[in-house]
Amino acid sequence: MFEKEEAKLSNVKQQYDNIIIPDSIDQYIQAGIQTAKVKRKRASVYRFSSLIAAVLLIAMLSMIRVSPTFAGYISNIPGFEKIVELVRSDKGLISAIENDFIQPIGVSDVHDGVKVTIDSVIVDNNEMVLFYTVESDRDLGDIMPGKISLVDLETNEDFDATFSYGSLQEVSTDPVSGTIEFYADKWPSSMELSLQLFSTLADKARPVTSVFTMPFTIDVQKFEGMKSEFVINKAASIENQKFTIEKMVIHPTEMELSLQFDPDNDKKIFNFDDLKIVDEKGEHWKTKASNFSEDESIITFESNYFYEPKELYVEFSSVRAIDKDELEIVVDVENQKIIKAPSDGRLLSVQRSGHDLSFLLKNNNAQDQNHSYNLFGGDMVDATGATYSISSRFSSPASDDTNNIQIEGIVLPTLDFTNPITLTLSDYPSRLNEKVRIRIK
């Protein structure tokens, strides 16, 4: 029944049959899917990795043999091979496709020799993952979508949804695909997407096309009521830092775990290094993003909505945290000196070049190789107490080539301030270590 689709997958798979897959494949996969995205602001474009694709194509070929639903849906999506790349790192989205949850769209617009197509969407009452493809009659280089908006065609008004996206690399005559992720708790059935493409090669982004507009419809009945929620309210701790696991909400696109931290903790918890959800069979779902505020956090995971496990556990062993009395960094910008910093000595020096304020961070922890942090969140406060919003940050990861020195910095919002300034840490590579496993279902 699906001989044609099986043959297509077989032909694509043959391109990778001679790839030698190393024993350390898990390390490659984890390295390839690391993201620094925060909930509602996540990069979502993945370039093709032949090593990972080889593994997934083999798996998908097996799915076609055993899953008519998966085969039928993947064959109805224009350029179905692209789905392998775009969902390869998300177990929940793969499961959504296999369970008949992707909606083909196939709507295009063409301007200036460039064609943009909405291929399909995966949508529920939380998120809409929009798959799109760009084709060009010329070399555009590295580009990114911009001026993104949705219009509710039922009311002809702008539709209020937050969104995230990533850049597309080396766009030319070969089609290149990506995703835009929109977030809202209710969707109209008819919408229009508008976007423009911008070059990322210049110092300042410049438009390379006119605005594309693409009307499309979704089946809102398809995901009505598809959400499960259960209260947990279980106490947990790591090295005497206490928190409560409050509840979990499970959507087809992702899971959300809510945590509440004890305000009497003497350390500020920034994030978990290895938090995951595990079922009774050892199947696990990794963290996708996290949003930490003063004393609470919402952490999102790959979805297990279609798995329906009998038992679920939260597992972790490493948490980034620092003493609350070491959260503030005081900097003499004029003389390029750090007046106050964490006592571990990792923050080595500071330099200013124009509006760029750069810090050198010594970081030889193996967990932080090729990983960067946005150290500073919130505002900049000067000596008079005046507050300035920090809108731009930059980072360069540590590696063996850099002697484990990474650069973390901010773009000063103004040079008209009274020295010195105070910054507040929003992340830092100091850790608490303890193996923790808590049953939540």
C-alpha positions, 0 to 999 in steps of 0.5 A: 500500500505504501510501496512508493513512499517506502521506495522514496525513503529507501532511495534517500537512505541509500545515500547514507548507507556507507556512513560509519556510525561511531560508538559515541553516537549519543554524544554526537546527537546531544551535541547536535541538538543543544539549544539555548532557547528560552520558552517562547523564544527558541531557535528552531531551524536545523541544518541537515546532519547526515550522520543523524539523518542516517540513523533516523531514516533507518528508523523511519523506513522501519516505521513505514513498514509497521505504521500505515498512519505515519506513512500516509501522512508523511507521503502527503506532505510536500518534500517529506524528506525535510520532516526527517531533518526538522523534527529529528531532535524532538521525540514528541514531534516525531510521535505527533507525526506518527499519530496523525497529528500533522496538518499539510498546508502547501500554500506558497507566495513568490516575490523577487525570484524567491518562493516561500511555502508553508509546508505543514503545521503541528498545532495544539492549544499551546503551540503551532510549529509551522514548517516552511521552505524557501527556494530562490533563483539565486544565492541569498547566503545566510538569511532569517525571517523577519517582520513576522505576523499573523492575521486572524482572517475571521476578524481581519485583525492581527492575531496576538501570538508570541513566536520564535525562529532561527536563521537559514544558512546558504539559501540558494537554488536548493530548497532550505527548510525551517520552522517558526514556532508560535505560542497561544492558547487558542487559534482561529481556523483561518490565518494569514502569515506575513514575513520578509527575508533578511540577510544576516551576512552584513553587520546590519540586517537588510531585507532581500525580498518583499513581504510574503503573505500566505493565507492558510487554514487549520482544523481546530477540531483536530486538537480540541481537548487534547491536553492533560494536567495533573497536580504533583505537589512533591517536595525536592531538594539538592544540597539543601536547596529546596523546591516543590514540583507543583504540576505537569501539563502535557500537550501533544507538542510539549510538556510543562513542569512547574517548580516553586523554589523555597524563598529561604534558600541561600542559593539562587538556582539558575537552571538544571544541566541534565533534568529529564522525565523518565518512565517506568521502562527507562524511556526519557524525554529531554528538556527543551527550554526553561523560564526561571523567575525569582522563585519559580520556573516553568520547564518544557520537555519533549511531549509524551502525550501519545505514549501514555506511560504508567509511571513518570519520574523526574531525574537530575544530578547537576544544577547551576546555582550560586550564593544569593549574596554573590549575584551582583557584579560591580564594574568600574567601566572607566578603568575596566576593573571588576570591583565585586565578583563571585569568590570562585575567581572564574570571572577574570577581567573586563574590557570595554570597546565602544558600547561593548562590555566584555568579560573573560570567564575561566571555565574548564568544566567538561560540561561547559565545553563549547557551551556559552552563557548569557551571564547577565539578565535584567537591568544595569544600575549605575552609581546614582541608582539610575536603571537602564534596560539591557537589550543586547548580549553576546557570548563566545563559548569556551573550548580547548582552542581558547584555553577554556576562556569564554567571552560573555558580554553586554551592549551598554544601553548608554555611555551617559551613566555614573560609574561604577555600574552593577549587573545581576547574574542570570546564569553562572557555571557554578554547580550543585551535584547530587543524584535525585529521582522523584516519582511524579506519576 
